[in-house]
Amino acid sequence: MSFNTFGHVFRFSTWGESHGPALGAVVDGCPPGLALSEADIQPFLDARRPGQSKYTTQRQEPDQVKILSGVFDGKTTGTPISLIIENVDQRSKDYSDVAKAYRPGHADYAYDQKYGFRDYRGGGRSSARETAARVAAGAVARLAIPEVSIRAWVAEIGGDAIDQANFDAREIGNNPFFCPDPVAAKRWESLVDGARKDGSSLGAIIACEAIGVPAGWGAPVYAKMDSEIAAAMMTINATKGIEIGDGFAAARLRGEENADAMRPGANGPEFLANHSGGTAGGISTGQPLYCRVAFKPTSSILTPVATITPAGEATEISTKGRHDPCVGIRGVPVVEAMMALVLADQKLLHRAQCG
C-alpha cells in the first residue's frame, strides 16, 4: 500500500518527484466561499524556495504555483483544489553515482527493498522537494483557520541553540536561518558554511507555536491534537523526533513543577504555565500550541561514506550535486504548513461533532 494523503475532513494528497516535470497537491474538504488565489499561496513557497543563500541548496526553482481546479471567481467552491508546481532546474546527471550505490541515511536502500527499483534522481518521491507541495496545501489550510496565528523558527543548528533571552520574533525574517536570536544567527553563518565547505551537513531543531487555537479542538484517545501534530511533523523528510510542550524535559520534573496551574480569569481560566504545550487529554486548552521538531543532518554529502551497491558489494559514496548543508533551515515553512493542515482538519472535525 502507498499512503500519499493526510487528514480526515480537511485532506490533502501530494504527488510528483524531485526530477519529474512537476509536483503538486490536491486539497479536498476545504470549506467553500474562501477567497483564494495564487497570491495567497506564493509567499509561503517563496520562504521555502531553494537557492536564496549560500546556506541552502543552489538548485534554482521559482516554485511558481498554479491553481488548476476548485476555485471560481476567486472563491473556493468546495470541490478538490488542484495545485501544480513545475520543476525547471533538475540536474539528473549529478546522480549517476547514486544509481550505483545507496546513500547511507537516505531512503535509497529502503525504497529498493519495498518497490524492487527506485528513482535515484534526487531521491524521487523521497526527496525533500516533495515538501513544496505541502507548503502550498498549508497556505490553503491557513484560510480555514483565520483565528489562528502560526510561526516557526530554527531554535538550534548543529547543537548550537539560541538564547531565549535574545528572542525577537521580528528577527525571524531578517536572516537566512529563520532565527529569532540575531547573535546565534551570526554564529550560524560560519557554522553552516564550515559544514558546507567540509562536504558535510548539520542537523537542526525547529520550534513552532500556534496562537489563537480555542479550547476544545482535538479528540480523545485516537485523534488527539498532540498525536495528530506529531504524526504530521514526522511525515516531513529528515525528521527524527518531536516534542510537545516540555516534551522529554517533562520526564525530569516533579508533578507540581509540571502542572499547568490555573487561576480564575475574566474570560475563563488563566494558566500560570504551559508545560503541556496547549493540550490536555488530546484536546486544546486555549493556550498556545507548542512543539519542537528535530531534523537530522542532510544525508547527501560530499564526504565519502561506506555503503554497498545494489548487488551487495562494499563501496564508498560521495554525493555530488546541490544539497542543503542543513535541511532543517528550509524546514521552517514546512513545519508551519503541517501545523496549519492539522489545525484546519481539527477545526472541521470539532465542528462536525460539536457544531
Sequence and secondary structure as in RCSB ss.txt:
>XXXX:A:sequence
MSFNTFGHVFRFSTWGESHGPALGAVVDGCPPGLALSEADIQPFLDARRPGQSKYTTQRQEPDQVKILSGVFDGK
TTGTPISLIIENVDQRSKDYSDVAKAYRPGHADYAYDQKYGFRDYRGGGRSSARETAARVAAGAVARLAIPEVSI
RAWVAEIGGDAIDQANFDAREIGNNPFFCPDPVAAKRWESLVDGARKDGSSLGAIIACEAIGVPAGWGAPVYAKM
DSEIAAAMMTINATKGIEIGDGFAAARLRGEENADAMRPGANGPEFLANHSGGTAGGISTGQPLYCRVAFKPTSS
ILTPVATITPAGEATEISTKGRHDPCVGIRGVPVVEAMMALVLADQKLLHRAQCG
>XXXX:A:secstr
    EE SSSEEEEEE TTSSEEEEEEES  TT B  HHHHHHHHHHH SSSSTTS        EEE SSEETTE
E SS EEEEEE     GGGGTTTTTS  TTSSHHHHHHHHSS   STTGGGSGGGHHHHHHHHHHHHHH TT EE
EEEEEEETTEE  GGG  GGGGGGSTT  S HHHHHHHHHHHHHHHHTT    EEEEEEEE   TT B STTS H
HHHHHHHHHTSTTEEEEEETTGGGGGGS HHHH   EE  TTS EES  TT SEETTEE SS EEEEEEE   S 
 SS EEEE TTS EEEE   S   S TTGGGHHHHHHHHHHHHHHHHHHHHHHH 
